[in-house]
Amino acid sequence: MDVKSFSFEEAMKRLEAIVRLLENGQVSLDESIKLYEEGVALVNSANSLLTSAKQKLMTVSGESVSNE
């Protein structure tokens, strides 16, 4: 699954679904690892989208962009 093409909302929805699957405990170890890896990719993608949105807001508002 190409998580980079997901919007922030799509990434969060899929991440929530992954958490439910993992908490359910009904998936195999191999599938759990794949889901975990997908979850990490989703978190990284969502974080990148948030950083980009923050930079856009700072530019629009005229504030300097920091790395917080």
N, C-alpha and C positions, 0 to 999 in steps of 0.2 A: 504494500500500500504506500503510495507516494504522499506522505504527510505534508510535504512542502506545498502541495496544491490546496490544502485545507485552509479555510478561513479560521479565524480565532475561535469562533463559535462552533464550527465543525470539529476542530481539534479538541475543544473542551468536552463536547458531547461524546466523541469517540473515547477520550480518556476516561470519562465517567463510566462508559460501558465496559472498558477494560478493567477498571477497578472492581466493578460488580462481578465480572467473570472470575477474577482472581480471588475475591473474597468468598465467592460461592464454593470454591475448592473442587469443582467438578471437572476441571481441565487437567490434562496430563502435565507432567513436569516439562516435557519438551514444548508443549503449547504455552505453558506458563512463562517459559523463558522467552518465547517469541512475542507473547503479549507484553512482557516487561520491556523488551527491546523497543517494541512499537510505542509503548508508553513514554519511554525516555525520548524517543524521536519527537513525539507529539509535544512533550514539555519544552524541548529545545525550540521547536518551531513556534509554539505559542509565545515563548519568551522573546523570540526574535520579532514576532509580530507586535508584541507590546512595546518593545524598544523602538521599533519603527514608528508606531503611533505616538509614542511620547515625543520623539524627535519632531514629528510633524506638528504636534500641539505646541511645542516650545517655539518652533519657527513661526507659527501663526501668531502666537502671543508675544513674540519678540524677546523671549527670555533665552538665556544661554543654555545650551544642552550640556548636562553633566552625565557622568557614568554611574549614577545611582541606580 
